């Protein structure tokens, strides 16, 4: 009987020690996770702050933006029918406004065409044509799968050295940061012709957080996008 009581006491002591050890480990893990979350939040905030500062002095209204020979329009998805989404139409409309105002001579439509039945540049061109932009002044970049790719290819393939960048406010700081880091002297104009749902704006802004970190990593590592033979928009001179 005494042996059983002694054995039970030892078991209780062992369980008590295990519980204390578990609490200590859990406390350490919790602190590590907390520090990781705080550290990540600081890094993301700093990244967004840097891109915001870079874009601050390079963002203009349509009437105030300095003229450049090329406007770069970034892809933004397609509808199920293959047409331009509302957000993409917004960008194309802004680019067309700049073209008709004499701010640029050519529109570089850059988007994803990874699949035969998914062609962002073609949808962008169709919408620009419907707005009255001449086909001869529309240039298509079929391998602008990411913002980084668009900026990289703008200089490497199309010979663009200066440009007006058109996209929405949540995306513009990253676009300006990337293009300027990759050798394209880019100024930005916000595409603000439409009103969007608050949940859509929230989603797009949250999406920019990891995308901005990726942009910094890309600028450091310089991965090669899909390239090809040079197709300068203005062969006789730089833009």
MIPAKOL-446651 format. One record per atom (N, C-alpha, C): residue in three letters; y, x, z. Coordinates in steps of 0.001 Angstrom, whole numbers, plus 500000, padded with zeros to 6 digits. Each point is the difference from the previous one (the first is absolute). Example, Ala and Ser with C-alpha at 12.3 -4.5 7.8 and 13.67 -1.06 7.14 Angstrom:
ala494310513190507800/ala501190499110500000/ala501200500900500000/ser501050499650499280/ser501190500820500060/ser501090499230500730/
END
This chain:
unk498797500833500000/unk501203499167500000/unk501258500871500000/unk499962501029500883/unk501138500915500057/unk500173500731498671/unk498865500338499396/unk500049500705498713/unk500678499120498941/unk499652498707499992/unk500607499090499033/unk501503499881500219/unk500405499902501280/unk501427499906500301/unk500739501272499579/unk499336501160500297/unk500607501275499616/unk500131500108498490/unk498949499569499299/unk500007500042498531/unk501086499074499426/unk500116498812500582/unk501017499048499543/unk501404500548500249/unk500170500686501135/unk501305500586500296/unk500375501075498989/unk499009500818499650/unk500268501043499008/unk500344499402498637/unk499302498921499663/unk500280499325498731/unk501431499479499990/unk500409499401501133/unk501366499475500088/unk501027501117499881/unk499725501129500654/unk500913501135499914/unk500089500536498566/unk498829500049499357/unk499961500486498619/unk500790499079499085/unk499815498695500173/unk500730499034499180/unk501502500076500268/unk500353500224501266/unk501412500112500354/unk500626501213499322/unk499241501122499998/unk500500501219499345/unk500127499798498495/unk498995499319499425/unk500058499725498566/unk501190499117499642/unk500268499013500861/unk501138499109499768/unk501316500765500072/unk500113500902500989/unk501215500812500134/unk500158500910498787/unk498890500610499565/unk500038500884498834/unk500408499222498749/unk499436498791499871/unk500340499159498846/unk501485499647499996/unk500528499653501185/unk501420499666500095/unk500874501189499639/unk499587501189500430/unk500769501206499683/unk500000500273498498/unk498814499869499386/unk499898500220498558/unk500810498954499241/unk499875498745500442/unk500745498925499340/unk501501500235500111/unk500438500502501148/unk501416500281500206/unk500480501098499055/unk499190501050499846/unk500345501099499096/unk500048499511498556/unk498982499219499615/unk499955499474498633/unk501195499099499728/unk500329499151500957/unk501139499091499845/unk501303500780499819/unk500170501054500820/unk501212500817499885/unk500065500704498651/unk498846500499499534/unk499965500673498700/unk500355499032498878/unk499445498786500070/unk500318498994498985/unk501473499611500053/unk500526499886501217/unk501411499647500163/unk500891501081499405/unk499677501270500290/unk500787501109499454/unk499880500040498476/unk498811499692499492/unk499790500002498562/unk500827498911499327/unk500008498807500612/unk500775498886499446/unk501495500325500027/unk500464500523501140/unk501419500342500120/unk500367501103499017/unk499137501018499907/unk500258501099499073/unk500035499536498559/unk499063499133499639/unk499966499469498629/unk501250499184499705/unk500410499198500979/unk501198499178499814/unk501233500880499794/unk500084501100500753/unk501130500922499866/unk500000500647498623/unk498815500429499546/unk499893500641498689/unk500400499029498890/unk499500498768500092/unk500339498985498984/unk501494499712500014/unk500571499868501195/unk501441499736500114/unk500807501134499392/unk499615501231500279/unk500724501148499462/unk499894500048498478/unk498790499699499486/unk499809500010498549/unk500877498960499330/unk500032498793500562/unk500841498945499442/unk501486500346500140/unk500345500657501113/unk501392500379500215/unk500442501030498966/unk499128500959499710/unk500335501041499018/unk500192499395498619/unk499054499149499567/unk500140499393498676/unk501230499095499952/unk500289499332501120/unk501184499150500043/unk501282500798499865/unk500051501156500662/unk501182500851499915/unk500173500581498600/unk498884500392499390/unk500059500533498641/unk500534498937499046/unk499535498760500195/unk500385498914499085/unk501393499452500269/unk500497500192501224/unk501258499370500409/unk501146500323499056/unk500189501277499680/unk501109500408499139/unk499663499907498514/unk498787499588499700/unk499580499922498602/unk499712498569499553/unk500382499035500810/unk499783498594499674/unk501326499325499658/unk500018499292498878/unk501229499381499512/unk499741498547499612/unk501092499262499845/unk499928498686499392/unk499946500151498488/unk499685498928499309/unk499881500063498542/unk501282500476499326/unk501138499541500485/unk501266500340499348/unk500490501395500355/unk499560500520501145/unk500519501291500478/unk499108501185499657/unk498754499747499632/unk499069501103499757/unk500476500852498821/unk499965501328500130/unk500389500853498878/unk499017499858498843/unk500512500060498796/unk499152499828498823/unk499017501162499856/unk498789499669499645/unk498967500976499676/unk499344499523498705/unk499419500877499265/unk499439499592498707/unk498720499175500161/unk499352500128501153/unk498711499325500212/unk499995499223501307/unk499440498803499944/unk499684499226501207/unk498483500012500165/unk499528500365501177/unk498561499958500292/unk499706498728500783/unk499083499196499467/unk499591498758500661/unk498565500178500491/unk499773499789501289/unk498688500211500612/unk499166498719499957/unk498722500150499699/unk499089498862499940/unk499837499320501350/unk499605498723499969/unk499863499254501256/unk498981498876499880/unk498908500263499299/unk498929499019499942/unk500186498938498927/unk498907499295499730/unk499982498951498983/unk499451498708500580/unk500312498908499346/unk499421498718500380/unk498571499932499471/unk499275498958500382/unk498621499862499527/unk499914499862498484/unk501063499485499418/unk500015499836498538/unk500411501274499275/unk500371501032500764/unk500380501264499389/unk501481500170499770/unk500799499031500452/unk501445500095499842/unk500643500725501165/unk501291500267499870/unk500738500677501063/unk500154499093501211/unk499825500557501185/unk500220499248501228/unk501502499798500214/unk500349499156500949/unk501416499742500284/unk500719501276500403/unk499342500819500804/unk500624501242500458/unk500184500977498840/unk499066500000499066/unk500112500872498835/unk501077499489499042/unk500073498684499831/unk501065499420499162/unk501373500359500566/unk500103499988501318/unk501250500354500664/unk500435501410499589/unk499065500913499991/unk500313501381499632/unk500402500108498528/unk499260499305499148/unk500305500055498566/unk501363499371499719/unk500313498884500672/unk501300499348499821/unk501136500945500384/unk499836500697501109/unk501031500941500442/unk500164501124498992/unk498898500521499496/unk500064501062498991/unk500677499505498727/unk499691498771499604/unk500633499430498805/unk501505499837500207/unk500384499576501193/unk501433499876500303/unk500711501342499843/unk499354501047500482/unk500580501334499884/unk500084500438498539/unk498981499669499256/unk499991500346498572/unk501148499297499274/unk500145498733500220/unk501049499235499305/unk501406500373500484/unk500081500556501206/unk501291500435500526/unk500360501404499512/unk499138500592499192/unk500261501331499464/unk499721501123500975/unk499231499698501066/unk499687501027500988/unk498849500906499560/unk499215499566499018/unk498872500801499532/unk499680499650498554/unk499329500929499323/unk499629499805498606/unk498536499595499826/unk499170500416500949/unk498568499726499900/unk499460499505501337/unk498986499137499934/unk499301499527501190/unk498589500562499998/unk499676500781501008/unk498649500553500139/unk499211499093500927/unk499083499228499412/unk499173499067500766/unk498715500708500416/unk499860500269501279/unk498859500773500473/unk499116499156500910/unk498725499898499645/unk499085499194500808/unk498556500359499748/unk499135499215500571/unk498558500254499957/unk499360499332498786/unk499177500762499317/unk499197499471498895/unk498607500611500069/unk499458499983501231/unk498694500614500240/unk498877499268499283/unk500193498703499758/unk498982499177499359/unk500575499321498761/unk499134499658499090/unk500430499392498744/unk500741498689500248/unk499524499224500961/unk500600498682500269/unk501053500033501105/unk500473501200500331/unk501053500133501011/unk501036500976499468/unk501134499460499535/unk500983500831499304/unk501412499665500483/unk500421500685501052/unk501334499750500551/unk501115500345499012/unk499960501175499355/unk501095500343499086/unk500179498979498876/unk498899499492499447/unk500101499019498921/unk500653498710500502/unk499632499574501208/unk500604498789500576/unk501484500216500250/unk500366501194500427/unk501405500320500234/unk500774499975498684/unk499404500552498963/unk500659499998498692/unk500178498580499492/unk498966499174500116/unk500090498616499524/unk501149499267500681/unk500135500210501308/unk501065499306500708/unk501372500564499613/unk500086501308499828/unk501264500611499582/unk500406499504498618/unk499025499852499101/unk500288499474498658/unk500525498573500084/unk499437499212500916/unk500453498614500155/unk501430499931500520/unk500444501087500628/unk501368500062500512/unk500973500546498954/unk499449500435498872/unk500850500482498924/unk500095501494499840/unk499234500760500780/unk500019501455499858/unk499252500377498725/unk500586500813499130/unk499319500394498752/unk498740500814500287/unk498966499747499243/unk498738500697500189/unk500163501508499832/unk500928500407499121/unk500208501425499731/unk500536500746501217/unk500570499280500947/unk500570500644501179/unk499122499848501235/unk498759499577499790/unk499041499868501089/unk498910501053499826/unk499800500809501024/unk498972501040499990/unk498955499645501052/unk498740500109499641/unk498927499599500907/unk499228501208500539/unk499803499998501300/unk499168500997500672/unk498797499267500575/unk498851500207499373/unk498797499250500368/unk499239500600501187/unk500463501126500522/unk499257500665501084/unk500836500121501267/unk500951499095500178/unk500790499993501232/unk499280499209501076/unk498882500496500433/unk499157499265500939/unk500579499956501411/unk500792501015500313/unk500670500060501300/unk501442500439499774/unk500827499816501012/unk501394500449499905/unk500056501496499737/unk499145500741500672/unk499932501447499794/unk499683500320498548/unk499009499323499444/unk499605500238498613/unk501151499713499038/unk500710498900500245/unk501127499623499139/unk501067501084499989/unk500369500482501180/unk501035501029500089/unk499534501313499381/unk498767500363500280/unk499451501248499461/unk499963499961498479/unk499484498912499460/unk499850499873498552/unk501353499820499302/unk500967499411500692/unk501321499817499391/unk500552501334499520/unk499828501032500812/unk500491501322499618/unk498983500751499139/unk498746500007500430/unk498990500823499327/unk499646499494498608/unk499969498694499806/unk499603499421498714/unk501203499555499178/unk500935499323500647/unk501103499381499256/unk501294500819500024/unk499969501138500669/unk501157500892499993/unk501223499466500700/unk499819499076500919/unk501136499401500711/unk500454500928501125/unk501275500347500000/unk500559500830501062/unk500965499231500888/unk500603498966499470/unk500876499129500785/unk499678498556499637/unk500082499108500974/unk499633498610499719/unk500557499065501061/unk500090498728499625/unk500262498926500954/unk498647499402500361/unk499719499877501275/unk498725499462500474/unk500203498559500464/unk499168499104499521/unk500150498581500341/unk498755499478500701/unk500190499477501192/unk498935499366500758/unk500632499256501176/unk499177499375500844/unk500530499229501132/unk500427500933501149/unk500863499484500908/unk500513500833501099/unk498925500648500861/unk498890499310500249/unk498967500574500858/unk499318501198499347/unk499997500056498676/unk499309501043499250/unk500920501099499501/unk501276499682499851/unk500945500921499369/unk500138501346500722/unk500080500047501336/unk500119501310500655/unk498850500951499650/unk498786499481499971/unk498851500851499663/unk500061500450498549/unk500415499094499114/unk500099500344498582/unk501053501084499771/unk501159499853500646/unk501066500998499867/unk499546501338500576/unk499372499961501158/unk499509501225500636/unk499008500731499098/unk499025499272499472/unk498966500623499180/unk500565500563498698/unk500790499209499295/unk500512500472498713/unk500874501233500165/unk500860499992501004/unk500860501157500219/unk499201501220500448/unk498960499784500786/unk499148501111500434/unk499209500583498841/unk499755499184498964/unk499196500442498866/unk500854500428498803/unk501290500152500214/unk500849500562498956/unk500753499014499138/unk499943498718500349/unk500780498995499269/unk501187499608500867/unk501206500299499541/unk501200499642500739/unk500189498484499874/unk499486499296500976/unk499998498540499916/unk500970499340500951/unk500734499013499495/unk500815499119500836/unk499374498613499914/unk500222499191501019/unk499291498728500061/unk500881498777499934/unk499422498938499453/unk500618498676500002/unk498952499012500509/unk500384499210500986/unk499066499037500574/unk499837498780499104/unk498772499562499831/unk499713498764499270/unk500063498843500992/unk501069499245499946/unk500237498929500975/unk500374498694499331/unk499289499632498950/unk500336498777499267/unk499279498763500525/unk499061500197500921/unk499181498886500473/unk499928499998501518/unk499619498858500547/unk499783499864501440/unk498492499946500242/unk499526500829500912/unk498560500085500254/unk499650499430501373/unk498753499583500140/unk499523499476501277/unk500053501086501066/unk500297499606501226/unk500095500962501095/unk498677500719500225/unk498894499279499859/unk498703500642500223/unk499697501027498915/unk500491499740498794/unk499816500973498919/unk500822501253500271/unk501235499815500435/unk500858501143500325/unk499412500806501151/unk499442499305500987/unk499377500686501133/unk498820500838499518/unk499169499410499157/unk498837500720499479/unk500429501232499212/unk500986499837499116/unk500442501121499165/unk500611501114500850/unk500756499630501021/unk500598501019500853/unk498959500725500840/unk499009499273500490/unk498917500636500760/unk499185500926499094/unk499806499578498765/unk499258500817499034/unk500718501321499731/unk501314499988500106/unk500773501219499744/unk499776501076501064/unk499559499618501186/unk499822500971501076/unk498960501057499636/unk498747499621499703/unk499034501028499588/unk500340500597498636/unk500603499203499124/unk500354500510498669/unk501034501115500100/unk500917499891500951/unk501014501038500181/unk499370501292500499/unk499048499899500916/unk499293501192500472/unk499234500657498856/unk499379499166499168/unk499279500526498839/unk500949500715499051/unk501216499473499865/unk500995500623499126/unk500323501413500465/unk500160500189501303/unk500280501333500531/unk498816500943499739/unk498795499483500206/unk498821500821499753/unk499903500392498530/unk500341499063499106/unk499950500279498562/unk501024501057499600/unk501195499927500579/unk501041500977499679/unk499567501404500418/unk499248500075501092/unk499528501303500490/unk498824500517499167/unk499034499126499729/unk498775500431499317/unk500100499965498478/unk500915499192499452/unk500235499864498564/unk498704499725499203/unk499300498901500292/unk498814499672499198/unk500412499673498565/unk499140500342499047/unk500301499727498601/unk499622498563499646/unk500923499217499484/unk499652498663499513/unk499367500118498619/unk499703498871499395/unk499525500016498617/unk501134500520499123/unk499716501043499232/unk501016500577499133/unk499574499873498535/unk500638500713499128/unk499706499939498566/unk501029500809499253/unk500106499763498720/unk500985500716499197/unk501405499505500316/unk500978500907500007/unk501388499587500242/unk500480498987498962/unk500734498988500472/unk500591498992499129/unk501462499810500392/unk500844501014499791/unk501396499914500457/unk500738498803499406/unk500713499296500859/unk500738498820499546/unk501149500402499070/unk500646501092500364/unk501078500548499173/unk499638501445499663/unk499237500204498933/unk499511501353499687/unk501099501036499808/unk501163499574499562/unk501035500960499642/unk500749500546501210/unk499921499310501153/unk500759500461501156/unk499409499435501273/unk500488500497501108/unk499554499487501312/unk500796498754500324/unk499442499193500920/unk500702498794500400/unk500956500288501124/
END
